[in-house]
Amino acid sequence: MSKARKVDTPKKNLRMTLILFLSIVAGIFFFMLVSVLFIQARGPLSPDLNKKRVILIAAITGISFACLLGARAVFTKGMAEAKNSLNGLIDKLNLHRNTLIKYVIVCEMPVMLGIILFVLTGDFIFQVFAAVFIGFMLTVIPLRKKTIEQLELSTQEQSLLD
């Protein structure tokens, strides 16, 4: 059984977090693109659902709003935990990464629902919901400067990210 490689520097840790984050977002974007190509080639799988368009839009709006509130709560709590951690920088960055993953997972729910409803109905409004949530995901992209601000790192800790 292979063991996970341990990231030995804060800079590498942050880079790995960024790669993971971008991979998840790129995968979602790819899924959106494939769904558009699928609809253009084959058409919607269940066009009869368009009769319930208003209900579906109301449902996805409610679910999206609930997921956004949940994601922000998870993010705020996780960042506070990471920021106030008395552990070293690597542990803070690991908490930061875990918080980002939780945030993205919660944001992914309305994205996937939007893509699925798009494939079923062929209505591009559901792709708009997905795109908006990808935008919400990108607001927390783990760049160096943003991570320093979020975790309120000391000058010494900041220098370890260079």
Buried (B, 14 or more C-beta within 10 A) or exposed (E): EEEEEEBEEBBBBBBBBBEBBEEBBEEBBEBBEEBBEBBEEEEBEEEEBEEEBEEBBEEBEEBBEEBBEBBBEBBEEBBEBBBEBEEEBBEBBBBBBBBBBBBBEBBBBBBEBBBBBBBBBBBEBBBEBBBBBBEBBEEBBBEBEEBBEBBEBEEEBBEBBE
